């Protein structure tokens, strides 16, 4: 039977399994000490003051937008080349996503096109580090400061990625430090850099945002006496201050996340090594472009997105199908958000972001994940060339 190589896959070892078992054998399996330990370790790794973990990257986005004050009637700027959750999380709050076109090579939001889309209703900018490649955060920060806007980094692809604002005189900064933003969101879905099964987190350096996030994931409830508005009735007493949600992560998941986080540097190193092998193999090929890495970015390569050259775009469906038939679990990231029927029903029309639409027409994600063996990588390269050469 032909081996099938997916585009992404978790890496779980004995230590990960044992950490989860240890929690199952303990007194805490829901909200216990592993939650705080995971949050502390994650914040330390990224260089942020605070981290709050959630039960998914989507709920983490929802929490970040809420904590930064996004509400009904507001607008927020984002990219159409992302998973729908980036936009949906704002729609949950009654806000309107304003989709801005992307750079043709990185797939990231085009910074040069943001200002023309800012209105009096704009509250925040939600940028996506597509495929693990950081956006130019310093440029985004300059725009946000000019218009008094908040910045959320949707870094669900980018744990372990790094950014540098200038070529000299400045160190590389981990994505998640929130040096240039108000909050950063991560996902711990199995295809991401580390996994908790399902899970997510919001990192921030703002104490007020941190406190709101803690309540938001727990029904809006606080048990902290210093935060009580009403009169304490007894030691059992707690207060609900706003309408929150049950977005809590379990201690079982946090234990897995802690174990996975110890391997994050090795995971990112392996992804970058695979990307370099691909780059060398596919350099100057006549069929597609390989991913670009700007001088301000060190990608964590959540994805390896190739882009078909113009004369092959109309063959994408055939290429995709043949790659799948030959054992490669390729995928396309993404259908532009406003193409989906829900967003069409809200009045969004195709043609809104031409570069993003062309990017979608070109893009195919090849397999890249830490558990890939050398033979797997060679197999991907061999199959890609075999499939593409049949169309010449």
Secondary structure, DSSP 4 states (H G I P E B T S, - for coil): -PPPEES------HHHHHHHHHHHTSS-SSSSHHHHHHHHHHHHHHT-SEEEEESSHHHHHHHHHHHTT--TT-EEEEESSS-THHHHHHHTTT-EEEEE-B-TTT-SB-GGGTGGG--TTEEEEEEE-GGGPPP-HHHHHHHHHHHT-EEEEE-TT-TT-EE-SSSSS---EETTS-SSSSEEEEE-BTTSSS--BS-EEEEES-HHHHHHHHHHTBTTEE--GGG--S---STT--EE-S---B-PPPHHHHHHHHHHHTTHHHHHHHHHHHHHHHHHHHTT-SSEEPPP--TTEE---S-EEEEE-GGGGGGHHHHHHHHHHTTEE-B-----GGGSHHHHHTT--TTSSHHHHHHHHHEEEEP--TT--HHHHHHHHHHHHHHHHTT-
